Structure formats: C-alpha cells, structure tokens
Amino acid sequence: MLEIRLHGRGGQGAVTSAELLALSAINEGKYGQAFPSFGPERRGAPVVAFCRVDDKQIKIRSEINNPDLVLVLDPSILRIVNVTAGLKDDGILITNTKYTADEIGKELGLKCKIAVVNATRIAREELGLPITNTTMLGALLKARAFVDPESLIGPLKDRFGRIAEKNIKAFKRAFEETQLAF
Amino acid sequence: MGKRIGLEVSLSAAEAVKMANVDCIAAYPITPQTHIVEHLSELVNNGELDAEFIPVESEHSAMSVSAGVSAVGARAFTCTSSQGLSLMNEIVHIVASMRLPIVMILANRSMSGPISIWNDHTDVMSIRDCGWIQVFANNGQEVFDNVLFAYRVAESQKVMLPLIINIDGFILTHVIEPVEFWEKEQVKQYLPDFKPVYTMHPDRPVTMGGVGMPYVFSEAKVAQDEPLIQSKAEIITAWKELGDVVGRYYKPVETYRMEDAETLFVTQGSFGETVSLVVDALRNEGESVGLVMDRLWRPFPFDEFREATSQAKNLIVIDRAISYGGQGGPLAIDIRSALYKGENQPNITNFICGLAGRDVTINDFKNIYHRAMEKIKENPMEEDFEYYGVRGK
C-alpha cells in the first residue's frame, strides 16, 4: 500500500488533489481512498489531506502518520509545519519551491529524497492563478509513477470542465519540469 | 455486475437513495450529513430523481414531514446527525409507534458539549430505545447496499417500522472510495414497490397517532416491540436475498478469523475494518485473536452474539460512546446482558475510545489488546471499563 500525505493551505485544493489521485487509481481497477483532515474549513490555514492506493481493498481508516510520499502545495508551509514528520526512510518529499532540492534540504536539514518544481510559476502562467494543486500532481507522479499519468486526465476533465485543459497543461508541464534529487 | 465508481461515500449513499426511487426527501443540513442532502437536492433539481425535496426549517419538521409522507403511502427519506437528531427526537419515537417505514441515514457525530462536529456514536445511543431498526456500516459499499435493504425491510408488511442506517461521520461520509453500483434490474428484482397496509386519504379517513389511554397504552407498546423483535427474521432474509442479487452477503453479526480464537474484539461501525488488520497483525505475532462486528444494533441479535462468542475466553468490547454513570459503553452493557445466563462466560473487558473523531490507530488497538490481557490476568471477573488514551488519567 502506498500512503500519501498532502500539505497545503485551506482553499488551495489539497483535498481535491487527494481525491483526483484516488479516482485515477480506482479507474485503473485498483483501490483508492482519499479523505481530508476532518474539521471546519479554514481558508488560508495549513491543512492536510490523505490518499491511499493499493491493489487490494483498503481497510485502514486512521490518518496517515508514516507516509511514503509527502506533497507540499505551498512553499510557505515548509517553514511552519514539520511536513516530513513520520516520512518513511525511503520516502520522498515533493514540494513546490523556487529553490533547488539541495537548497531546500540544507535549509530544512532534511536527509530524505526531495523532488522540487516551481509550481507557483507554472500555475500563474497556465491558470493565471497561484493555485498549485493540479500542477503538483504532475510533480508527484514524476517522483513516483504509482498510477499512469494518463489515468488522471479523465478525473481532471470531470472535475474542472471548462478549465480542465489549462489544468491538464499545468499538470503535464510540472511532470516535465520537476527536478528529482535522488 | 454494476459499475464500480470512485465517489465520496455521502454521494454514493445519495445515489443509492435515488436508486430506491424515494418520493420525498425532507431534511435540514447539518455537518457531517450535509453532502448527502446536497447531492439529493441536485439529483431532484436536475431531474434524475422524481421526488419532492423539501428544505424544511428544522429537523423536527424533517421528521414531521417524513411522517406525513409515509402516512399517505409514499417513500420517505431523511438524514441527520447529533444535535439535529436531538431536535427531531420526539417525532423519532412517534413514527416508530405509528409503524411508518421511514428510512434515515444518521451520519454519526458526537453530542455536544463541548461543542463538537466530529464522529462518535453518542448520537445514536441517545435514541437507542426509540423503536427503530438500527444498523451499522463498515464502508461505503455497505452504506449503498443497506439503503436498498432498508426500504425492503422497513416496508415489508411483516415489519412496517422505520430504520436508521448509522454511518460514521467524516470517517465514512467524507471518504472517497470505490463503490459498486447496482444495476436498475437488480433494484427492481430486490426492492418491491411500497404497499402500505393503511394510508391517509380524504376518501378513507383513519386515525393515526391517536391518544393511548392507560388501559390501551401497554398493549400498544407490546404490539410495537414484538414486531421489532420479530423483524430479525425478515432482516436476515433480506440480507441473504441481497447477497443472492449482488453477491455480497451480510449478517446481523459478522465474524473474522474466528478459528480457535481465545480472545475476540467486538466492534460497531467503521472500526471493524481497521480492527481486522489488527487481528491479522496480532495473529502474525502468535496471538489467538479474532473479531466480531455488530451490524444489527436493534433488534439486538442476542442469539447470534451468544453463538459467535461461545468458544471465546475473553472479549474486548470497543465502544465509541459513553453511557454516563453506567457499567461501560452501550455495546458492552448489551453484551454483558446477552451473555449473563450463559455457561462458560468469557471475561469481558470494555474500552471506550475514538470519541469526537479522535484517531484510533492500529497501534492503539494493539495497546488495547495488551492492556486487556493484563487486566484479565490481574482480575478476570472485574466488570469495569476504561477510557483509552485519555490524558491526565
């Protein structure tokens, strides 16, 4: 089973990202589970969402404390939340940042594998908004291709309708531009 | 086989209500039930479901409207949580006495205070004795299947009682997971049209919900409790036939890895699946442990519980609700009562945890198991209970 924890700020779409990932796994015939950190919605406040993917039925319903992958949508989160808490030894931090993986690793004193992409820039250019949730999915799948990136296109179209094409473009650009430091 | 779709459990529950072809939805939004009602409102608005959607001004009205709808022979659905349930409380009791087969999803949420929107079972336990059939679900698929089961049982002329489907708020309602939908043909095969015994109609006046003077009240109440007790047979049949239609078989009491199990966990609701993983892990460590999951809560399946636990030495009952000043949680109290007269009574330990949505992990359940074994060793006959993981204790 693969466990992913997503960090963002309320309103940035972390829950939507978790949902899209689960749906792409389910559409591939796998099992997917996505859920928010339950509670009142707080726009702008740090939030987390969770996603599990497995080949067999997912029975666990507690939160993810030892993720395989951590996805950070907003660079400002890195300095206020211990995003790598409980990350597995061979786990990967995938973050939105304008810095390199080395710079991020040094600044935060991290030993884990790191993947970086300037998702804010991509999202501004493609969507006209610094909303990075769909963009960061490209980075996530570049770091670990646990579903076929093509499997996300359907859920993205269903979810975003008219603006789906822009989101798909941002998603694909992030997949190309993500730097893996491992 | 129906289509397998990834969807939030609230939305798939609403889709099941659509498949049940209800005539009226009267509900008032309350967290964490909201998404179910919102989706039903969309389905009615976009013409997918030909029903009246009545956005009432309170839960008291939601149940009152449902009572009227059901009394004229239409299929009624409503849905609420915690404080909403409290507000409709008086009508909840009345519709059971009127034998109106309303179906309600209760997205379980703790009763305030302190004010809480999160999950536990204190809401349903506050109306445990309301006379409704009450079932629990482990996952989204069970919620979907149980909606169709609910109308089939509630409207059976042998039963004619309202039914509550409990689903853990947030933990189930807000999770996206795959659900296998039913084919329309399967629904048609399984769920007949509602044919009420009596209906209210201007041309055929009847009195429903009249006064029960002392000389008739006890008889009326026995005439209400007996069919509830007897409904178990119809419930078992309806679950069996559901299995024959869609291939998933349900029972009042579900069991897991019972082979020679000395110790059994007992759970209700969505804890069941997580504890099944704990049982796997403990078995791998050489522990002799199994799991009993309570699906049917009222009528309480006494015989099924006695049978499931007859070979066990120890029970670890997990409650997600408090019975203030009582002897443990509501589930443990009923289980002690069920096993009181039996021979070879097991040691019964009881842990209350997961209140107001507090996360209970696999490690927590392992801790509970070891703590239970310790307690039984120290004092096997002690009939106390413990709050798990509470700070300052």
Interface residues (C-beta under 8 A of the other chain):
Chain A: A18 E19 A22 L23 A25 I26 N27 Y31 G32 Q33 A34 F35 P36 F38 G39 P40 I58 K59 I60 R61 S62 E63 N65
Chain B: R4 I5 G6 E8 P32 I117 W118 N119 F170 I171 L172 H174 V175 I176 E177 P178 S270 E273 T274 S276 L277 G357 D359 V360 T361 I362
